[in-house]
Amino acid sequence: MKHRLPPRRAIDELIAFLPRLTADGFAPVREWGGGEKQADGAYVMPWPVYEEVVKELFEAAGKDCWMDFGYVPEEAGHMLEDRALVRHASLGQVKTMLTYCVRGERFCDGHWGAMIEQGHVRRLLERLAELRATAIP
């Protein structure tokens, strides 16, 4: 499937998150809610309370221009783990990996935080900045 390229302003919007996400002491999760047994015996699963910048980032990365609607989650996850692939990724591959980062929260609470804490989002945004500087007019 051929990837449509996102507009420059969408690329710049994502790159602009880099300084905020990589600031000393930054943690994506402010606190965890839930994780308790209720009086009726029901257990409330925990959920992350994200910092506002995290929600803003994933809202921007969740726009249609960044979505790879044909992505395969398992393949995209393996791509993210391959640092050499990320360092040399095409814009289409970045879109695929961003789609994985964005959509994973629907299936696993805390996914966004993990993608940031493990450096995946930083590496993708750094690659976008590199592509923007060298390959995108």
Backbone as a chain_set.jsonl record, in Angstrom:
{"seq": "MKHRLPPRRAIDELIAFLPRLTADGFAPVREWGGGEKQADGAYVMPWPVYEEVVKELFEAAGKDCWMDFGYVPEEAGHMLEDRALVRHASLGQVKTMLTYCVRGERFCDGHWGAMIEQGHVRRLLERLAELRATAIP", "coords": {"N": [[0.839, -1.181, 0.0], [0.621, 2.167, -0.914], [1.927, 4.947, 0.766], [0.435, 8.005, 1.63], [1.916, 11.154, 1.823], [2.318, 13.071, 4.763], [1.429, 16.541, 5.288], [3.872, 19.236, 5.391], [3.436, 20.947, 7.602], [2.21, 19.239, 9.414], [4.255, 17.481, 9.978], [6.096, 19.252, 11.138], [4.586, 19.956, 13.356], [4.612, 17.599, 14.91], [7.392, 17.252, 15.356], [7.884, 19.435, 16.965], [7.22, 18.608, 19.496], [9.384, 17.305, 20.572], [11.35, 18.7, 22.359], [9.812, 19.021, 24.691], [9.104, 16.441, 25.429], [11.522, 15.312, 25.956], [12.638, 16.641, 28.009], [14.559, 17.135, 30.988], [13.731, 15.058, 33.673], [11.145, 14.622, 32.82], [8.143, 12.781, 32.912], [5.803, 10.682, 31.438], [3.428, 9.741, 32.587], [1.339, 11.039, 34.958], [0.06, 10.032, 37.201], [-1.368, 6.955, 38.439], [-4.64, 5.766, 38.145], [-7.416, 4.03, 39.69], [-7.108, 0.471, 40.104], [-8.03, -0.861, 42.329], [-9.909, -2.751, 44.709], [-13.363, -2.845, 44.861], [-16.139, -2.174, 47.11], [-18.129, -3.996, 46.506], [-16.689, -6.124, 45.652], [-15.773, -6.085, 43.086], [-13.048, -5.516, 40.898], [-11.31, -2.652, 39.993], [-9.635, -1.921, 37.175], [-6.333, -0.563, 36.773], [-5.506, 2.692, 35.39], [-3.684, 4.974, 33.321], [-2.987, 8.383, 34.15], [-2.304, 10.737, 32.086], [0.249, 13.195, 31.399], [-0.504, 16.444, 30.12], [0.85, 17.148, 27.727], [1.383, 14.681, 26.602], [-1.115, 13.739, 25.842], [-1.692, 15.721, 23.957], [0.335, 15.258, 22.058], [-0.317, 12.627, 21.123], [-2.816, 13.093, 20.105], [-2.2, 14.766, 17.963], [-0.549, 13.0, 16.503], [-2.412, 11.138, 15.877], [-3.925, 12.012, 13.79], [-5.509, 11.734, 10.579], [-3.624, 12.04, 8.494], [-1.355, 10.84, 9.449], [-1.965, 8.218, 9.828], [-1.585, 4.8, 9.132], [-3.56, 2.894, 7.626], [-3.462, 0.29, 6.85], [-1.701, -1.054, 8.431], [0.083, -3.664, 10.18], [-0.12, -4.678, 13.37], [1.756, -6.389, 14.794], [3.957, -6.506, 13.067], [4.623, -3.785, 12.91], [5.331, -3.306, 15.569], [7.642, -4.875, 15.764], [9.224, -3.496, 13.961], [9.65, -1.093, 15.343], [11.296, -1.951, 17.397], [13.669, -2.39, 16.136], [16.319, -0.601, 16.022], [18.128, 0.275, 14.072], [16.591, 0.159, 11.757], [14.682, 2.134, 12.387], [16.341, 4.393, 12.484], [16.9, 4.722, 9.804], [14.476, 4.886, 8.582], [11.846, 5.282, 6.198], [9.492, 7.898, 5.389], [6.995, 6.731, 5.138], [7.367, 4.358, 6.609], [7.77, 5.479, 9.126], [5.228, 6.514, 9.554], [3.795, 4.096, 9.781], [4.885, 3.028, 12.148], [4.232, 5.056, 13.943], [1.47, 4.84, 13.875], [1.145, 2.408, 15.187], [2.086, 3.167, 17.727], [0.16, 5.095, 18.463], [-2.354, 3.716, 18.3], [-2.075, 1.583, 20.044], [-2.796, 2.189, 22.69], [-5.49, 1.8, 22.83], [-5.79, -0.848, 23.295], [-4.184, -1.513, 25.381], [-3.822, -0.181, 28.402], [-1.653, 2.388, 29.29], [0.133, 2.127, 27.246], [0.934, 4.345, 25.658], [2.566, 5.739, 27.458], [4.588, 3.838, 27.833], [5.681, 3.721, 25.248], [6.862, 6.214, 25.096], [8.587, 6.222, 27.361], [10.307, 4.115, 26.735], [11.743, 5.173, 24.698], [10.927, 5.04, 22.062], [9.147, 6.885, 20.831], [10.675, 9.247, 20.913], [12.842, 8.512, 19.227], [11.453, 8.151, 16.799], [10.463, 10.75, 16.353], [12.868, 12.122, 16.173], [13.855, 10.943, 13.85], [11.923, 11.872, 12.061], [12.528, 14.611, 12.163], [15.029, 14.571, 10.99], [14.39, 13.61, 8.421], [12.795, 15.714, 7.618], [14.635, 17.77, 7.488], [16.367, 16.932, 5.478], [15.083, 15.576, 3.363], [12.562, 16.474, 2.8], [11.011, 19.02, 1.219]], "CA": [[0.0, 0.0, 0.0], [1.408, 3.39, -0.995], [1.643, 5.911, 1.82], [0.328, 9.42, 1.296], [2.801, 11.903, 2.694], [1.674, 14.127, 5.546], [1.919, 17.874, 4.931], [5.003, 19.727, 6.191], [2.983, 21.508, 8.881], [1.937, 18.11, 10.321], [5.579, 16.997, 10.389], [6.618, 20.25, 12.066], [3.802, 19.867, 14.591], [5.117, 16.485, 15.721], [8.773, 17.522, 15.743], [7.864, 20.453, 18.021], [7.039, 17.954, 20.797], [10.646, 16.726, 21.044], [11.942, 19.3, 23.571], [8.947, 18.815, 25.851], [9.118, 15.024, 25.801], [12.872, 14.902, 26.335], [13.107, 17.518, 29.088], [15.021, 16.442, 32.197], [12.722, 14.768, 34.677], [9.797, 14.417, 32.273], [7.512, 11.46, 33.004], [4.541, 10.801, 30.706], [2.27, 9.408, 33.427], [1.285, 11.848, 36.176], [-0.309, 9.1, 38.266], [-2.233, 5.858, 38.016], [-5.929, 5.705, 38.823], [-7.981, 2.681, 39.805], [-6.271, -0.556, 40.703], [-8.554, -1.125, 43.671], [-11.071, -3.619, 44.863], [-14.532, -2.101, 45.315], [-16.892, -2.78, 48.211], [-18.903, -5.134, 45.991], [-15.757, -7.173, 45.258], [-15.276, -5.854, 41.726], [-11.729, -4.893, 40.828], [-11.201, -1.609, 38.982], [-8.311, -1.986, 36.565], [-5.64, 0.729, 36.793], [-5.368, 3.434, 34.145], [-2.741, 6.083, 33.476], [-3.393, 9.77, 33.998], [-1.171, 11.266, 31.325], [0.536, 14.624, 31.34], [-1.235, 17.067, 29.01], [1.651, 17.107, 26.508], [1.249, 13.336, 26.033], [-2.409, 13.723, 25.147], [-1.557, 16.586, 22.779], [1.164, 14.545, 21.08], [-1.011, 11.517, 20.486], [-3.906, 13.661, 19.31], [-1.577, 15.205, 16.705], [-0.076, 11.808, 15.784], [-3.575, 10.335, 15.507], [-4.629, 12.594, 12.641], [-5.55, 10.85, 9.41], [-2.419, 12.126, 7.643], [-0.315, 9.99, 10.041], [-2.432, 6.841, 9.998], [-1.361, 3.752, 8.134], [-4.755, 2.084, 7.868], [-3.182, -1.092, 6.5], [-0.579, -1.561, 9.234], [-0.074, -4.914, 10.924], [0.47, -4.326, 14.663], [2.931, -7.191, 15.156], [5.067, -6.069, 12.218], [4.997, -2.43, 13.315], [6.027, -3.44, 16.847], [8.996, -5.372, 15.477], [9.95, -2.394, 13.326], [10.049, -0.153, 16.401], [12.377, -2.557, 18.179], [14.871, -2.408, 15.306], [16.805, 0.785, 16.049], [18.748, 0.603, 12.782], [15.489, 0.424, 10.836], [14.108, 3.435, 12.741], [17.317, 5.429, 12.095], [16.899, 4.88, 8.349], [13.088, 4.679, 8.137], [11.207, 6.204, 5.264], [8.347, 8.574, 5.989], [5.935, 5.723, 5.209], [7.641, 3.473, 7.744], [7.514, 6.259, 10.34], [3.768, 6.523, 9.713], [3.381, 2.772, 10.261], [5.275, 2.885, 13.552], [3.417, 5.998, 14.714], [0.135, 4.251, 13.984], [1.253, 1.418, 16.262], [2.196, 3.897, 18.994], [-1.122, 5.742, 18.753], [-3.476, 2.788, 18.465], [-1.83, 0.615, 21.102], [-3.464, 2.565, 23.946], [-6.859, 1.254, 22.798], [-5.754, -2.252, 23.674], [-3.331, -1.694, 26.562], [-3.648, 1.052, 29.168], [-0.257, 2.657, 29.593], [0.946, 1.936, 26.042], [1.555, 5.611, 25.269], [3.663, 5.996, 28.389], [5.672, 2.895, 27.544], [6.32, 4.117, 23.984], [7.707, 7.368, 25.406], [9.63, 5.828, 28.314], [11.267, 3.223, 26.079], [12.476, 5.95, 23.703], [10.434, 4.833, 20.696], [8.596, 8.134, 20.294], [11.8, 10.157, 20.699], [13.572, 8.088, 18.026], [10.619, 8.429, 15.626], [10.435, 12.194, 16.125], [14.205, 12.495, 15.688], [13.929, 10.534, 12.444], [11.104, 12.827, 11.316], [13.287, 15.856, 12.069], [16.082, 14.327, 10.015], [13.746, 13.563, 7.112], [12.315, 17.07, 7.326], [15.795, 18.604, 7.164], [17.134, 16.463, 4.327], [14.363, 14.952, 2.255], [11.232, 17.051, 2.596], [11.167, 20.46, 0.92]], "C": [[0.884, 1.243, 0.0], [0.948, 4.354, 0.095], [1.503, 7.308, 1.232], [1.183, 10.182, 2.298], [2.02, 12.953, 3.478], [2.212, 15.489, 5.119], [3.051, 18.31, 5.871], [4.559, 20.247, 7.551], [2.675, 20.403, 9.895], [3.256, 17.523, 10.833], [6.163, 17.949, 11.425], [5.885, 20.2, 13.406], [4.32, 18.748, 15.498], [6.536, 16.743, 16.221], [8.814, 18.499, 16.923], [7.665, 19.847, 19.412], [8.359, 17.459, 21.393], [11.199, 17.382, 22.314], [11.109, 19.047, 24.832], [9.016, 17.38, 26.345], [10.478, 14.561, 26.299], [13.465, 15.789, 27.436], [13.528, 16.687, 30.297], [13.867, 16.267, 33.179], [11.319, 14.533, 34.146], [9.361, 12.969, 32.446], [6.141, 11.578, 32.35], [3.295, 10.559, 31.551], [2.355, 10.211, 34.721], [1.001, 10.957, 37.382], [-1.142, 7.981, 37.645], [-3.507, 5.907, 38.837], [-6.379, 4.257, 38.911], [-7.047, 1.732, 40.516], [-6.727, -0.955, 42.093], [-9.729, -2.087, 43.614], [-12.197, -2.778, 45.459], [-15.24, -2.858, 46.435], [-17.674, -4.008, 47.752], [-18.011, -6.268, 45.5], [-15.198, -7.01, 43.856], [-13.933, -5.135, 41.787], [-11.73, -3.866, 39.703], [-9.771, -1.627, 38.463], [-7.649, -0.609, 36.603], [-5.589, 1.357, 35.4], [-4.414, 4.602, 34.373], [-3.447, 7.432, 33.372], [-2.182, 10.453, 33.366], [-1.002, 12.765, 31.523], [-0.128, 15.186, 30.081], [-0.462, 16.982, 27.69], [1.548, 15.74, 25.824], [-0.06, 13.245, 25.254], [-2.357, 14.571, 23.877], [-0.763, 15.895, 21.677], [0.359, 13.471, 20.358], [-2.263, 11.957, 19.742], [-3.358, 14.106, 17.949], [-1.152, 13.997, 15.864], [-1.23, 10.917, 15.334], [-4.382, 10.898, 14.351], [-4.518, 11.656, 11.444], [-4.27, 10.88, 8.581], [-1.283, 11.256, 8.179], [-0.716, 8.527, 10.099], [-2.095, 5.963, 8.805], [-2.483, 2.752, 8.381], [-4.556, 0.615, 7.503], [-2.086, -1.727, 7.348], [-0.939, -2.878, 9.908], [0.633, -4.693, 12.259], [1.739, -5.091, 15.012], [4.159, -6.754, 14.359], [5.551, -4.686, 12.639], [5.746, -2.457, 14.646], [7.448, -3.923, 16.668], [9.845, -4.282, 14.819], [10.484, -1.431, 14.383], [11.228, -0.666, 17.213], [13.711, -2.562, 17.441], [15.398, -0.975, 15.155], [17.46, 1.199, 14.736], [17.67, 0.916, 11.752], [14.903, 1.802, 11.118], [15.046, 4.561, 12.296], [17.297, 5.716, 10.599], [15.495, 4.783, 7.754], [12.653, 5.734, 7.131], [10.043, 6.881, 5.995], [7.164, 7.602, 6.114], [6.13, 4.772, 6.372], [7.414, 4.199, 9.067], [6.011, 6.304, 10.603], [3.268, 5.193, 10.282], [3.686, 2.625, 11.747], [4.511, 3.86, 14.445], [2.006, 5.467, 14.901], [0.11, 3.228, 15.11], [1.292, 2.113, 17.624], [0.85, 4.491, 19.406], [-2.183, 4.715, 19.119], [-3.299, 1.809, 19.615], [-2.537, 0.915, 22.41], [-4.888, 2.018, 24.004], [-6.908, -0.169, 23.35], [-4.964, -2.509, 24.952], [-3.153, -0.352, 27.271], [-2.185, 1.212, 29.55], [0.672, 2.525, 28.4], [1.661, 3.226, 25.641], [2.749, 5.909, 26.156], [4.856, 5.106, 28.108], [6.411, 3.285, 26.267], [7.251, 5.31, 24.199], [8.875, 6.942, 26.289], [10.698, 4.942, 27.686], [12.032, 3.909, 24.948], [11.976, 5.817, 22.276], [9.932, 6.134, 20.075], [9.721, 9.123, 20.014], [12.535, 9.793, 19.408], [12.761, 8.355, 16.757], [10.598, 9.926, 15.317], [11.792, 12.699, 15.648], [14.371, 12.111, 14.221], [13.095, 11.471, 11.579], [11.847, 14.142, 11.113], [14.39, 15.725, 11.022], [15.503, 14.299, 8.604], [13.309, 14.958, 6.681], [13.475, 17.959, 6.865], [16.476, 18.199, 5.861], [16.312, 16.031, 3.133], [13.016, 15.586, 1.948], [11.374, 18.549, 2.403], [10.26, 21.332, 1.78]], "O": [[1.793, 1.36, 0.822], [-0.247, 4.549, 0.316], [2.336, 7.746, 0.439], [1.166, 9.879, 3.491], [1.163, 13.641, 2.923], [3.34, 15.578, 4.635], [3.168, 17.818, 6.994], [5.235, 20.011, 8.552], [2.856, 20.599, 11.097], [3.351, 17.118, 11.992], [6.664, 17.517, 12.463], [6.493, 20.379, 14.461], [4.45, 18.932, 16.708], [6.844, 16.479, 17.383], [9.689, 18.394, 17.783], [7.921, 20.518, 20.411], [8.438, 17.22, 22.598], [11.495, 16.669, 23.273], [11.663, 18.877, 25.918], [8.988, 17.134, 27.551], [10.582, 13.54, 26.98], [14.651, 15.692, 27.749], [12.921, 15.657, 30.592], [13.13, 17.209, 33.472], [10.398, 14.273, 34.92], [10.121, 12.044, 32.16], [5.386, 12.493, 32.679], [2.231, 11.109, 31.266], [3.314, 10.085, 35.482], [1.613, 11.104, 38.44], [-1.56, 8.056, 36.49], [-3.472, 6.066, 40.058], [-5.796, 3.372, 38.285], [-6.295, 2.122, 41.409], [-5.917, -1.341, 42.936], [-10.428, -2.204, 42.609], [-11.995, -2.078, 46.452], [-14.97, -4.035, 46.673], [-17.861, -4.952, 48.52], [-18.512, -7.269, 44.986], [-14.26, -7.708, 43.473], [-13.718, -4.259, 42.624], [-12.113, -4.182, 38.576], [-8.821, -1.381, 39.207], [-8.333, 0.406, 36.477], [-5.622, 0.666, 34.382], [-4.341, 5.152, 35.472], [-4.39, 7.592, 32.598], [-1.176, 10.71, 34.027], [-1.959, 13.496, 31.775], [-0.292, 14.473, 29.092], [-1.067, 16.766, 26.64], [1.619, 15.655, 24.598], [-0.093, 12.73, 24.137], [-2.911, 14.188, 22.846], [-1.141, 15.94, 20.506], [0.354, 13.411, 19.129], [-2.721, 11.258, 18.838], [-3.974, 13.855, 16.912], [-1.37, 13.975, 14.653], [-1.04, 10.035, 14.496], [-5.406, 10.332, 13.971], [-3.563, 10.889, 11.317], [-3.87, 9.857, 8.025], [-0.341, 10.96, 7.445], [0.122, 7.675, 10.393], [-2.292, 6.332, 7.647], [-2.37, 1.873, 9.236], [-5.405, -0.217, 7.821], [-1.596, -2.81, 7.026], [-2.108, -3.165, 10.17], [1.854, -4.538, 12.29], [2.707, -4.492, 15.481], [5.258, -6.644, 14.902], [6.756, -4.444, 12.714], [6.702, -1.703, 14.828], [8.361, -3.443, 17.339], [11.04, -4.167, 15.092], [11.638, -1.007, 14.318], [12.063, 0.118, 17.665], [14.764, -2.72, 18.059], [14.969, -0.236, 14.269], [17.355, 2.357, 14.332], [17.824, 1.843, 10.957], [14.65, 2.564, 10.185], [14.583, 5.579, 11.781], [17.634, 6.82, 10.171], [15.349, 4.615, 6.544], [13.036, 6.902, 7.207], [9.665, 6.47, 7.092], [6.42, 7.654, 7.093], [5.168, 4.415, 7.052], [6.92, 3.604, 10.025], [5.573, 6.151, 11.743], [2.412, 5.177, 11.166], [2.847, 2.155, 12.514], [4.178, 3.525, 15.582], [1.414, 5.628, 15.969], [-0.836, 3.187, 15.896], [0.611, 1.695, 18.56], [0.454, 4.395, 20.568], [-2.84, 4.846, 20.151], [-4.283, 1.259, 20.111], [-2.85, -0.005, 23.166], [-5.431, 1.798, 25.087], [-7.951, -0.628, 23.815], [-5.056, -3.587, 25.539], [-2.418, 0.513, 26.793], [-1.559, 0.287, 30.068], [1.871, 2.779, 28.519], [2.85, 3.208, 25.323], [3.816, 6.285, 25.671], [6.0, 5.559, 28.139], [7.637, 3.19, 26.21], [8.301, 5.407, 23.563], [10.026, 7.267, 25.997], [11.867, 5.014, 28.066], [12.88, 3.286, 24.31], [12.544, 6.422, 21.366], [10.254, 6.446, 18.928], [9.715, 9.776, 18.971], [12.819, 10.667, 18.588], [13.331, 8.747, 15.739], [10.704, 10.325, 14.157], [11.861, 13.602, 14.814], [14.956, 12.862, 13.441], [13.514, 11.828, 10.477], [11.806, 14.723, 10.028], [14.65, 16.658, 10.263], [16.067, 14.901, 7.691], [13.444, 15.329, 5.515], [13.318, 18.79, 5.97], [17.098, 19.036, 5.206], [16.785, 16.107, 2.0], [12.397, 15.263, 0.934], [11.803, 19.263, 3.309], [10.275, 22.556, 1.647]]}, "num_chains": 1, "name": "protein.A"}
